[in-house]
Amino acid sequence: MGLFVWAKTPFKYKNGYELSDEVLYNSNVFITPGGIFDSAGDGYVRVSLCGSIERFEEAIGRISN
């Protein structure tokens, strides 16, 4: 069991897969495309909240740059 946030994919991305790939390859941070769970999740990404504050701060810093 875990705690997650579902976030709507910004309009500039065609789906959560495109956003997830960009974040992974440019920032080395993994977020889950919602489409792997069901077609209703295509326009979303899922972010796990099961980590330390320091890990989140590092991930946010990587994505921001």
Predicted model as a PDB file, atoms N, CA, C, CB and O in Angstrom, pLDDT in the B-factor column:
MODEL        1                                                                  
ATOM      1  N   MET A   1       0.841  -1.177   0.000  1.00 73.00           N  
ATOM      2  CA  MET A   1       0.000   0.000   0.000  1.00 73.00           C  
ATOM      3  C   MET A   1       0.883   1.236   0.000  1.00 73.00           C  
ATOM      4  CB  MET A   1      -0.955   0.001   1.211  1.00 73.00           C  
ATOM      5  O   MET A   1       1.965   1.235   0.586  1.00 73.00           O  
ATOM      6  N   GLY A   2       0.421   2.282  -0.655  1.00 84.00           N  
ATOM      7  CA  GLY A   2       1.195   3.507  -0.705  1.00 84.00           C  
ATOM      8  C   GLY A   2       0.283   4.719  -0.795  1.00 84.00           C  
ATOM      9  O   GLY A   2      -0.938   4.601  -0.901  1.00 84.00           O  
ATOM     10  N   LEU A   3       0.904   5.870  -0.750  1.00 93.00           N  
ATOM     11  CA  LEU A   3       0.191   7.133  -0.864  1.00 93.00           C  
ATOM     12  C   LEU A   3       0.649   7.807  -2.141  1.00 93.00           C  
ATOM     13  CB  LEU A   3       0.433   8.047   0.379  1.00 93.00           C  
ATOM     14  O   LEU A   3       1.850   7.951  -2.372  1.00 93.00           O  
ATOM     15  N   PHE A   4      -0.300   8.226  -2.979  1.00 95.00           N  
ATOM     16  CA  PHE A   4       0.034   8.773  -4.288  1.00 95.00           C  
ATOM     17  C   PHE A   4      -0.749  10.041  -4.562  1.00 95.00           C  
ATOM     18  CB  PHE A   4      -0.233   7.746  -5.380  1.00 95.00           C  
ATOM     19  O   PHE A   4      -1.823  10.262  -4.001  1.00 95.00           O  
ATOM     20  N   VAL A   5      -0.193  10.875  -5.438  1.00 95.00           N  
ATOM     21  CA  VAL A   5      -0.879  12.045  -5.978  1.00 95.00           C  
ATOM     22  C   VAL A   5      -1.038  11.821  -7.469  1.00 95.00           C  
ATOM     23  CB  VAL A   5      -0.095  13.376  -5.676  1.00 95.00           C  
ATOM     24  O   VAL A   5      -0.092  11.430  -8.153  1.00 95.00           O  
ATOM     25  N   TRP A   6      -2.235  12.071  -7.968  1.00 96.00           N  
ATOM     26  CA  TRP A   6      -2.507  12.022  -9.397  1.00 96.00           C  
ATOM     27  C   TRP A   6      -2.545  13.465  -9.892  1.00 96.00           C  
ATOM     28  CB  TRP A   6      -3.855  11.262  -9.710  1.00 96.00           C  
ATOM     29  O   TRP A   6      -3.282  14.293  -9.356  1.00 96.00           O  
ATOM     30  N   ALA A   7      -1.750  13.760 -10.915  1.00 97.00           N  
ATOM     31  CA  ALA A   7      -1.692  15.123 -11.452  1.00 97.00           C  
ATOM     32  C   ALA A   7      -2.054  15.119 -12.930  1.00 97.00           C  
ATOM     33  CB  ALA A   7      -0.287  15.736 -11.244  1.00 97.00           C  
ATOM     34  O   ALA A   7      -1.612  14.254 -13.687  1.00 97.00           O  
ATOM     35  N   LYS A   8      -2.855  16.087 -13.330  1.00 97.00           N  
ATOM     36  CA  LYS A   8      -3.249  16.221 -14.727  1.00 97.00           C  
ATOM     37  C   LYS A   8      -2.042  16.633 -15.551  1.00 97.00           C  
ATOM     38  CB  LYS A   8      -4.396  17.245 -14.886  1.00 97.00           C  
ATOM     39  O   LYS A   8      -1.264  17.496 -15.145  1.00 97.00           O  
ATOM     40  N   THR A   9      -1.897  16.012 -16.703  1.00 97.00           N  
ATOM     41  CA  THR A   9      -0.795  16.324 -17.613  1.00 97.00           C  
ATOM     42  C   THR A   9      -1.039  17.694 -18.247  1.00 97.00           C  
ATOM     43  CB  THR A   9      -0.648  15.225 -18.711  1.00 97.00           C  
ATOM     44  O   THR A   9      -2.133  17.945 -18.751  1.00 97.00           O  
ATOM     45  N   PRO A  10      -0.039  18.590 -18.232  1.00 96.00           N  
ATOM     46  CA  PRO A  10      -0.211  19.894 -18.890  1.00 96.00           C  
ATOM     47  C   PRO A  10      -0.545  19.717 -20.387  1.00 96.00           C  
ATOM     48  CB  PRO A  10       1.077  20.753 -18.727  1.00 96.00           C  
ATOM     49  O   PRO A  10      -0.161  18.723 -21.003  1.00 96.00           O  
ATOM     50  N   PHE A  11      -1.256  20.684 -20.946  1.00 95.00           N  
ATOM     51  CA  PHE A  11      -1.721  20.594 -22.326  1.00 95.00           C  
ATOM     52  C   PHE A  11      -0.602  20.434 -23.353  1.00 95.00           C  
ATOM     53  CB  PHE A  11      -2.515  21.808 -22.657  1.00 95.00           C  
ATOM     54  O   PHE A  11      -0.837  19.896 -24.435  1.00 95.00           O  
ATOM     55  N   LYS A  12       0.602  20.886 -23.037  1.00 96.00           N  
ATOM     56  CA  LYS A  12       1.684  20.786 -24.027  1.00 96.00           C  
ATOM     57  C   LYS A  12       2.152  19.342 -24.255  1.00 96.00           C  
ATOM     58  CB  LYS A  12       2.866  21.635 -23.583  1.00 96.00           C  
ATOM     59  O   LYS A  12       2.902  19.083 -25.195  1.00 96.00           O  
ATOM     60  N   TYR A  13       1.724  18.415 -23.420  1.00 96.00           N  
ATOM     61  CA  TYR A  13       2.057  16.994 -23.570  1.00 96.00           C  
ATOM     62  C   TYR A  13       0.830  16.252 -24.070  1.00 96.00           C  
ATOM     63  CB  TYR A  13       2.560  16.383 -22.225  1.00 96.00           C  
ATOM     64  O   TYR A  13      -0.288  16.535 -23.639  1.00 96.00           O  
ATOM     65  N   LYS A  14       1.030  15.302 -24.979  1.00 95.00           N  
ATOM     66  CA  LYS A  14      -0.136  14.582 -25.505  1.00 95.00           C  
ATOM     67  C   LYS A  14      -0.696  13.575 -24.512  1.00 95.00           C  
ATOM     68  CB  LYS A  14       0.229  13.871 -26.789  1.00 95.00           C  
ATOM     69  O   LYS A  14      -1.864  13.198 -24.606  1.00 95.00           O  
ATOM     70  N   ASN A  15       0.137  13.126 -23.547  1.00 95.00           N  
ATOM     71  CA  ASN A  15      -0.336  12.189 -22.522  1.00 95.00           C  
ATOM     72  C   ASN A  15       0.696  12.080 -21.406  1.00 95.00           C  
ATOM     73  CB  ASN A  15      -0.618  10.793 -23.137  1.00 95.00           C  
ATOM     74  O   ASN A  15       1.753  12.708 -21.454  1.00 95.00           O  
ATOM     75  N   GLY A  16       0.370  11.275 -20.406  1.00 96.00           N  
ATOM     76  CA  GLY A  16       1.273  11.095 -19.270  1.00 96.00           C  
ATOM     77  C   GLY A  16       2.565  10.379 -19.626  1.00 96.00           C  
ATOM     78  O   GLY A  16       3.588  10.567 -18.967  1.00 96.00           O  
ATOM     79  N   TYR A  17       2.517   9.557 -20.671  1.00 97.00           N  
ATOM     80  CA  TYR A  17       3.733   8.858 -21.109  1.00 97.00           C  
ATOM     81  C   TYR A  17       4.782   9.855 -21.603  1.00 97.00           C  
ATOM     82  CB  TYR A  17       3.402   7.840 -22.223  1.00 97.00           C  
ATOM     83  O   TYR A  17       5.962   9.743 -21.273  1.00 97.00           O  
ATOM     84  N   GLU A  18       4.342  10.818 -22.387  1.00 97.00           N  
ATOM     85  CA  GLU A  18       5.269  11.817 -22.926  1.00 97.00           C  
ATOM     86  C   GLU A  18       5.894  12.640 -21.793  1.00 97.00           C  
ATOM     87  CB  GLU A  18       4.540  12.749 -23.925  1.00 97.00           C  
ATOM     88  O   GLU A  18       7.103  12.875 -21.791  1.00 97.00           O  
ATOM     89  N   LEU A  19       5.082  13.070 -20.843  1.00 97.00           N  
ATOM     90  CA  LEU A  19       5.599  13.830 -19.701  1.00 97.00           C  
ATOM     91  C   LEU A  19       6.536  12.970 -18.860  1.00 97.00           C  
ATOM     92  CB  LEU A  19       4.441  14.356 -18.832  1.00 97.00           C  
ATOM     93  O   LEU A  19       7.608  13.430 -18.466  1.00 97.00           O  
ATOM     94  N   SER A  20       6.150  11.745 -18.585  1.00 97.00           N  
ATOM     95  CA  SER A  20       6.986  10.844 -17.774  1.00 97.00           C  
ATOM     96  C   SER A  20       8.338  10.608 -18.432  1.00 97.00           C  
ATOM     97  CB  SER A  20       6.271   9.500 -17.553  1.00 97.00           C  
ATOM     98  O   SER A  20       9.369  10.621 -17.760  1.00 97.00           O  
ATOM     99  N   ASP A  21       8.335  10.393 -19.743  1.00 98.00           N  
ATOM    100  CA  ASP A  21       9.599  10.189 -20.463  1.00 98.00           C  
ATOM    101  C   ASP A  21      10.488  11.412 -20.384  1.00 98.00           C  
ATOM    102  CB  ASP A  21       9.333   9.843 -21.923  1.00 98.00           C  
ATOM    103  O   ASP A  21      11.691  11.292 -20.155  1.00 98.00           O  
ATOM    104  N   GLU A  22       9.904  12.602 -20.572  1.00 97.00           N  
ATOM    105  CA  GLU A  22      10.709  13.819 -20.510  1.00 97.00           C  
ATOM    106  C   GLU A  22      11.348  13.998 -19.133  1.00 97.00           C  
ATOM    107  CB  GLU A  22       9.850  15.036 -20.851  1.00 97.00           C  
ATOM    108  O   GLU A  22      12.533  14.315 -19.025  1.00 97.00           O  
ATOM    109  N   VAL A  23      10.553  13.793 -18.089  1.00 97.00           N  
ATOM    110  CA  VAL A  23      11.074  13.947 -16.729  1.00 97.00           C  
ATOM    111  C   VAL A  23      12.167  12.905 -16.454  1.00 97.00           C  
ATOM    112  CB  VAL A  23       9.928  13.814 -15.692  1.00 97.00           C  
ATOM    113  O   VAL A  23      13.202  13.229 -15.873  1.00 97.00           O  
ATOM    114  N   LEU A  24      11.936  11.665 -16.869  1.00 97.00           N  
ATOM    115  CA  LEU A  24      12.918  10.611 -16.630  1.00 97.00           C  
ATOM    116  C   LEU A  24      14.220  10.887 -17.365  1.00 97.00           C  
ATOM    117  CB  LEU A  24      12.359   9.261 -17.055  1.00 97.00           C  
ATOM    118  O   LEU A  24      15.290  10.844 -16.758  1.00 97.00           O  
ATOM    119  N   TYR A  25      14.148  11.170 -18.660  1.00 98.00           N  
ATOM    120  CA  TYR A  25      15.363  11.305 -19.460  1.00 98.00           C  
ATOM    121  C   TYR A  25      16.092  12.625 -19.246  1.00 98.00           C  
ATOM    122  CB  TYR A  25      15.028  11.158 -20.907  1.00 98.00           C  
ATOM    123  O   TYR A  25      17.309  12.689 -19.418  1.00 98.00           O  
ATOM    124  N   ASN A  26      15.371  13.680 -18.874  1.00 97.00           N  
ATOM    125  CA  ASN A  26      16.025  14.974 -18.663  1.00 97.00           C  
ATOM    126  C   ASN A  26      16.416  15.226 -17.218  1.00 97.00           C  
ATOM    127  CB  ASN A  26      15.126  16.075 -19.125  1.00 97.00           C  
ATOM    128  O   ASN A  26      17.338  15.997 -16.952  1.00 97.00           O  
ATOM    129  N   SER A  27      15.719  14.577 -16.268  1.00 97.00           N  
ATOM    130  CA  SER A  27      15.952  14.879 -14.854  1.00 97.00           C  
ATOM    131  C   SER A  27      16.331  13.662 -14.031  1.00 97.00           C  
ATOM    132  CB  SER A  27      14.732  15.506 -14.265  1.00 97.00           C  
ATOM    133  O   SER A  27      16.703  13.791 -12.864  1.00 97.00           O  
ATOM    134  N   ASN A  28      16.239  12.471 -14.635  1.00 97.00           N  
ATOM    135  CA  ASN A  28      16.522  11.224 -13.934  1.00 97.00           C  
ATOM    136  C   ASN A  28      15.614  11.040 -12.716  1.00 97.00           C  
ATOM    137  CB  ASN A  28      17.983  11.187 -13.504  1.00 97.00           C  
ATOM    138  O   ASN A  28      16.044  10.582 -11.658  1.00 97.00           O  
ATOM    139  N   VAL A  29      14.335  11.416 -12.902  1.00 97.00           N  
ATOM    140  CA  VAL A  29      13.306  11.262 -11.875  1.00 97.00           C  
ATOM    141  C   VAL A  29      12.176  10.446 -12.496  1.00 97.00           C  
ATOM    142  CB  VAL A  29      12.789  12.664 -11.344  1.00 97.00           C  
ATOM    143  O   VAL A  29      11.725  10.752 -13.600  1.00 97.00           O  
ATOM    144  N   PHE A  30      11.714   9.410 -11.797  1.00 96.00           N  
ATOM    145  CA  PHE A  30      10.658   8.559 -12.327  1.00 96.00           C  
ATOM    146  C   PHE A  30       9.303   8.956 -11.763  1.00 96.00           C  
ATOM    147  CB  PHE A  30      10.948   7.095 -12.016  1.00 96.00           C  
ATOM    148  O   PHE A  30       9.103   8.983 -10.548  1.00 96.00           O  
ATOM    149  N   ILE A  31       8.378   9.262 -12.660  1.00 96.00           N  
ATOM    150  CA  ILE A  31       6.972   9.417 -12.311  1.00 96.00           C  
ATOM    151  C   ILE A  31       6.206   8.454 -13.211  1.00 96.00           C  
ATOM    152  CB  ILE A  31       6.473  10.919 -12.485  1.00 96.00           C  
ATOM    153  O   ILE A  31       6.653   8.153 -14.318  1.00 96.00           O  
ATOM    154  N   THR A  32       5.077   7.977 -12.754  1.00 97.00           N  
ATOM    155  CA  THR A  32       4.349   6.939 -13.467  1.00 97.00           C  
ATOM    156  C   THR A  32       3.275   7.536 -14.367  1.00 97.00           C  
ATOM    157  CB  THR A  32       3.723   5.963 -12.481  1.00 97.00           C  
ATOM    158  O   THR A  32       2.446   8.318 -13.901  1.00 97.00           O  
ATOM    159  N   PRO A  33       3.276   7.179 -15.656  1.00 98.00           N  
ATOM    160  CA  PRO A  33       2.184   7.631 -16.514  1.00 98.00           C  
ATOM    161  C   PRO A  33       0.889   6.934 -16.100  1.00 98.00           C  
ATOM    162  CB  PRO A  33       2.504   7.354 -18.011  1.00 98.00           C  
ATOM    163  O   PRO A  33       0.868   5.717 -15.912  1.00 98.00           O  
ATOM    164  N   GLY A  34      -0.176   7.696 -15.961  1.00 97.00           N  
ATOM    165  CA  GLY A  34      -1.436   7.141 -15.506  1.00 97.00           C  
ATOM    166  C   GLY A  34      -2.033   6.109 -16.448  1.00 97.00           C  
ATOM    167  O   GLY A  34      -2.813   5.258 -16.018  1.00 97.00           O  
ATOM    168  N   GLY A  35      -1.682   6.171 -17.715  1.00 96.00           N  
ATOM    169  CA  GLY A  35      -2.233   5.257 -18.700  1.00 96.00           C  
ATOM    170  C   GLY A  35      -1.887   3.798 -18.472  1.00 96.00           C  
ATOM    171  O   GLY A  35      -2.548   2.920 -19.027  1.00 96.00           O  
ATOM    172  N   ILE A  36      -0.869   3.515 -17.673  1.00 97.00           N  
ATOM    173  CA  ILE A  36      -0.544   2.102 -17.429  1.00 97.00           C  
ATOM    174  C   ILE A  36      -1.576   1.435 -16.525  1.00 97.00           C  
ATOM    175  CB  ILE A  36       0.847   1.978 -16.804  1.00 97.00           C  
ATOM    176  O   ILE A  36      -1.625   0.208 -16.441  1.00 97.00           O  
ATOM    177  N   PHE A  37      -2.394   2.230 -15.855  1.00 95.00           N  
ATOM    178  CA  PHE A  37      -3.408   1.682 -14.960  1.00 95.00           C  
ATOM    179  C   PHE A  37      -4.746   1.470 -15.672  1.00 95.00           C  
ATOM    180  CB  PHE A  37      -3.598   2.604 -13.766  1.00 95.00           C  
ATOM    181  O   PHE A  37      -5.478   0.532 -15.357  1.00 95.00           O  
ATOM    182  N   ASP A  38      -5.064   2.346 -16.634  1.00 93.00           N  
ATOM    183  CA  ASP A  38      -6.323   2.261 -17.354  1.00 93.00           C  
ATOM    184  C   ASP A  38      -6.344   3.408 -18.359  1.00 93.00           C  
ATOM    185  CB  ASP A  38      -7.557   2.320 -16.377  1.00 93.00           C  
ATOM    186  O   ASP A  38      -5.652   4.407 -18.163  1.00 93.00           O  
ATOM    187  N   SER A  39      -7.104   3.289 -19.399  1.00 91.00           N  
ATOM    188  CA  SER A  39      -7.157   4.359 -20.402  1.00 91.00           C  
ATOM    189  C   SER A  39      -7.685   5.664 -19.806  1.00 91.00           C  
ATOM    190  CB  SER A  39      -8.036   3.934 -21.582  1.00 91.00           C  
ATOM    191  O   SER A  39      -7.386   6.734 -20.338  1.00 91.00           O  
ATOM    192  N   ALA A  40      -8.454   5.612 -18.730  1.00 92.00           N  
ATOM    193  CA  ALA A  40      -8.933   6.825 -18.070  1.00 92.00           C  
ATOM    194  C   ALA A  40      -7.793   7.626 -17.451  1.00 92.00           C  
ATOM    195  CB  ALA A  40      -9.953   6.470 -17.001  1.00 92.00           C  
ATOM    196  O   ALA A  40      -7.957   8.811 -17.159  1.00 92.00           O  
ATOM    197  N   GLY A  41      -6.632   6.988 -17.246  1.00 94.00           N  
ATOM    198  CA  GLY A  41      -5.471   7.665 -16.668  1.00 94.00           C  
ATOM    199  C   GLY A  41      -4.543   8.282 -17.686  1.00 94.00           C  
ATOM    200  O   GLY A  41      -3.504   8.827 -17.312  1.00 94.00           O  
ATOM    201  N   ASP A  42      -4.884   8.214 -18.978  1.00 93.00           N  
ATOM    202  CA  ASP A  42      -3.991   8.700 -20.032  1.00 93.00           C  
ATOM    203  C   ASP A  42      -3.550  10.149 -19.859  1.00 93.00           C  
ATOM    204  CB  ASP A  42      -4.661   8.553 -21.353  1.00 93.00           C  
ATOM    205  O   ASP A  42      -2.411  10.479 -20.192  1.00 93.00           O  
ATOM    206  N   GLY A  43      -4.398  11.008 -19.359  1.00 95.00           N  
ATOM    207  CA  GLY A  43      -4.068  12.424 -19.216  1.00 95.00           C  
ATOM    208  C   GLY A  43      -3.482  12.789 -17.873  1.00 95.00           C  
ATOM    209  O   GLY A  43      -3.505  13.954 -17.474  1.00 95.00           O  
ATOM    210  N   TYR A  44      -2.947  11.785 -17.163  1.00 97.00           N  
ATOM    211  CA  TYR A  44      -2.444  12.011 -15.805  1.00 97.00           C  
ATOM    212  C   TYR A  44      -1.098  11.326 -15.588  1.00 97.00           C  
ATOM    213  CB  TYR A  44      -3.457  11.508 -14.774  1.00 97.00           C  
ATOM    214  O   TYR A  44      -0.699  10.439 -16.343  1.00 97.00           O  
ATOM    215  N   VAL A  45      -0.414  11.762 -14.538  1.00 97.00           N  
ATOM    216  CA  VAL A  45       0.761  11.051 -14.033  1.00 97.00           C  
ATOM    217  C   VAL A  45       0.504  10.776 -12.553  1.00 97.00           C  
ATOM    218  CB  VAL A  45       2.098  11.883 -14.251  1.00 97.00           C  
ATOM    219  O   VAL A  45      -0.265  11.478 -11.897  1.00 97.00           O  
ATOM    220  N   ARG A  46       1.159   9.753 -12.051  1.00 96.00           N  
ATOM    221  CA  ARG A  46       1.017   9.391 -10.643  1.00 96.00           C  
ATOM    222  C   ARG A  46       2.376   9.537  -9.973  1.00 96.00           C  
ATOM    223  CB  ARG A  46       0.462   7.936 -10.479  1.00 96.00           C  
ATOM    224  O   ARG A  46       3.386   9.046 -10.477  1.00 96.00           O  
ATOM    225  N   VAL A  47       2.387  10.214  -8.838  1.00 95.00           N  
ATOM    226  CA  VAL A  47       3.617  10.464  -8.084  1.00 95.00           C  
ATOM    227  C   VAL A  47       3.474   9.834  -6.709  1.00 95.00           C  
ATOM    228  CB  VAL A  47       3.915  11.994  -7.970  1.00 95.00           C  
ATOM    229  O   VAL A  47       2.504  10.093  -5.996  1.00 95.00           O  
ATOM    230  N   SER A  48       4.439   9.008  -6.340  1.00 94.00           N  
ATOM    231  CA  SER A  48       4.432   8.385  -5.023  1.00 94.00           C  
ATOM    232  C   SER A  48       4.885   9.383  -3.964  1.00 94.00           C  
ATOM    233  CB  SER A  48       5.332   7.138  -5.007  1.00 94.00           C  
ATOM    234  O   SER A  48       5.830  10.143  -4.176  1.00 94.00           O  
ATOM    235  N   LEU A  49       4.215   9.371  -2.846  1.00 93.00           N  
ATOM    236  CA  LEU A  49       4.581  10.241  -1.724  1.00 93.00           C  
ATOM    237  C   LEU A  49       5.304   9.477  -0.629  1.00 93.00           C  
ATOM    238  CB  LEU A  49       3.342  10.909  -1.149  1.00 93.00           C  
ATOM    239  O   LEU A  49       5.420   9.959   0.497  1.00 93.00           O  
ATOM    240  N   CYS A  50       5.786   8.299  -0.953  1.00 92.00           N  
ATOM    241  CA  CYS A  50       6.452   7.436   0.035  1.00 92.00           C  
ATOM    242  C   CYS A  50       7.956   7.622  -0.026  1.00 92.00           C  
ATOM    243  CB  CYS A  50       6.093   5.954  -0.199  1.00 92.00           C  
ATOM    244  O   CYS A  50       8.682   6.717  -0.438  1.00 92.00           O  
ATOM    245  N   GLY A  51       8.418   8.770   0.374  1.00 91.00           N  
ATOM    246  CA  GLY A  51       9.846   9.061   0.373  1.00 91.00           C  
ATOM    247  C   GLY A  51      10.139  10.129   1.413  1.00 91.00           C  
ATOM    248  O   GLY A  51       9.237  10.677   2.046  1.00 91.00           O  
ATOM    249  N   SER A  52      11.407  10.404   1.569  1.00 93.00           N  
ATOM    250  CA  SER A  52      11.815  11.418   2.539  1.00 93.00           C  
ATOM    251  C   SER A  52      11.676  12.820   1.933  1.00 93.00           C  
ATOM    252  CB  SER A  52      13.273  11.170   3.003  1.00 93.00           C  
ATOM    253  O   SER A  52      11.657  12.989   0.714  1.00 93.00           O  
ATOM    254  N   ILE A  53      11.583  13.805   2.806  1.00 95.00           N  
ATOM    255  CA  ILE A  53      11.525  15.203   2.364  1.00 95.00           C  
ATOM    256  C   ILE A  53      12.755  15.530   1.520  1.00 95.00           C  
ATOM    257  CB  ILE A  53      11.431  16.164   3.582  1.00 95.00           C  
ATOM    258  O   ILE A  53      12.653  16.222   0.506  1.00 95.00           O  
ATOM    259  N   GLU A  54      13.906  15.035   1.938  1.00 97.00           N  
ATOM    260  CA  GLU A  54      15.153  15.308   1.206  1.00 97.00           C  
ATOM    261  C   GLU A  54      15.096  14.739  -0.211  1.00 97.00           C  
ATOM    262  CB  GLU A  54      16.359  14.716   1.960  1.00 97.00           C  
ATOM    263  O   GLU A  54      15.571  15.371  -1.154  1.00 97.00           O  
ATOM    264  N   ARG A  55      14.520  13.557  -0.359  1.00 95.00           N  
ATOM    265  CA  ARG A  55      14.412  12.948  -1.690  1.00 95.00           C  
ATOM    266  C   ARG A  55      13.477  13.762  -2.583  1.00 95.00           C  
ATOM    267  CB  ARG A  55      13.906  11.492  -1.580  1.00 95.00           C  
ATOM    268  O   ARG A  55      13.760  13.950  -3.766  1.00 95.00           O  
ATOM    269  N   PHE A  56      12.366  14.247  -2.024  1.00 95.00           N  
ATOM    270  CA  PHE A  56      11.445  15.086  -2.800  1.00 95.00           C  
ATOM    271  C   PHE A  56      12.108  16.398  -3.198  1.00 95.00           C  
ATOM    272  CB  PHE A  56      10.165  15.366  -1.999  1.00 95.00           C  
ATOM    273  O   PHE A  56      11.961  16.853  -4.332  1.00 95.00           O  
ATOM    274  N   GLU A  57      12.829  17.002  -2.276  1.00 96.00           N  
ATOM    275  CA  GLU A  57      13.518  18.257  -2.587  1.00 96.00           C  
ATOM    276  C   GLU A  57      14.538  18.052  -3.706  1.00 96.00           C  
ATOM    277  CB  GLU A  57      14.213  18.817  -1.330  1.00 96.00           C  
ATOM    278  O   GLU A  57      14.667  18.899  -4.590  1.00 96.00           O  
ATOM    279  N   GLU A  58      15.262  16.935  -3.671  1.00 97.00           N  
ATOM    280  CA  GLU A  58      16.229  16.648  -4.721  1.00 97.00           C  
ATOM    281  C   GLU A  58      15.525  16.455  -6.064  1.00 97.00           C  
ATOM    282  CB  GLU A  58      17.054  15.402  -4.364  1.00 97.00           C  
ATOM    283  O   GLU A  58      15.977  16.989  -7.077  1.00 97.00           O  
ATOM    284  N   ALA A  59      14.438  15.706  -6.085  1.00 96.00           N  
ATOM    285  CA  ALA A  59      13.693  15.469  -7.323  1.00 96.00           C  
ATOM    286  C   ALA A  59      13.141  16.771  -7.887  1.00 96.00           C  
ATOM    287  CB  ALA A  59      12.552  14.478  -7.080  1.00 96.00           C  
ATOM    288  O   ALA A  59      13.238  17.015  -9.089  1.00 96.00           O  
ATOM    289  N   ILE A  60      12.568  17.600  -7.036  1.00 96.00           N  
ATOM    290  CA  ILE A  60      12.022  18.888  -7.479  1.00 96.00           C  
ATOM    291  C   ILE A  60      13.134  19.757  -8.047  1.00 96.00           C  
ATOM    292  CB  ILE A  60      11.313  19.618  -6.313  1.00 96.00           C  
ATOM    293  O   ILE A  60      12.939  20.417  -9.069  1.00 96.00           O  
ATOM    294  N   GLY A  61      14.293  19.769  -7.404  1.00 97.00           N  
ATOM    295  CA  GLY A  61      15.427  20.536  -7.908  1.00 97.00           C  
ATOM    296  C   GLY A  61      15.875  20.051  -9.280  1.00 97.00           C  
ATOM    297  O   GLY A  61      16.174  20.865 -10.153  1.00 97.00           O  
ATOM    298  N   ARG A  62      15.925  18.747  -9.480  1.00 96.00           N  
ATOM    299  CA  ARG A  62      16.331  18.212 -10.780  1.00 96.00           C  
ATOM    300  C   ARG A  62      15.348  18.590 -11.878  1.00 96.00           C  
ATOM    301  CB  ARG A  62      16.464  16.699 -10.708  1.00 96.00           C  
ATOM    302  O   ARG A  62      15.746  18.978 -12.977  1.00 96.00           O  
ATOM    303  N   ILE A  63      14.056  18.472 -11.569  1.00 95.00           N  
ATOM    304  CA  ILE A  63      13.031  18.775 -12.573  1.00 95.00           C  
ATOM    305  C   ILE A  63      13.011  20.262 -12.883  1.00 95.00           C  
ATOM    306  CB  ILE A  63      11.644  18.316 -12.089  1.00 95.00           C  
ATOM    307  O   ILE A  63      12.802  20.646 -14.034  1.00 95.00           O  
ATOM    308  N   SER A  64      13.224  21.108 -11.880  1.00 94.00           N  
ATOM    309  CA  SER A  64      13.213  22.556 -12.073  1.00 94.00           C  
ATOM    310  C   SER A  64      14.341  23.029 -12.970  1.00 94.00           C  
ATOM    311  CB  SER A  64      13.301  23.255 -10.743  1.00 94.00           C  
ATOM    312  O   SER A  64      14.199  24.016 -13.691  1.00 94.00           O  
ATOM    313  N   ASN A  65      15.462  22.323 -12.923  1.00 87.00           N  
ATOM    314  CA  ASN A  65      16.609  22.736 -13.756  1.00 87.00           C  
ATOM    315  C   ASN A  65      16.429  22.156 -15.101  1.00 87.00           C  
ATOM    316  CB  ASN A  65      17.963  22.298 -13.157  1.00 87.00           C  
ATOM    317  O   ASN A  65      17.266  22.363 -15.979  1.00 87.00           O  
TER     318      ASN A  65                                                      
ENDMDL                                                                          
END                                                                             
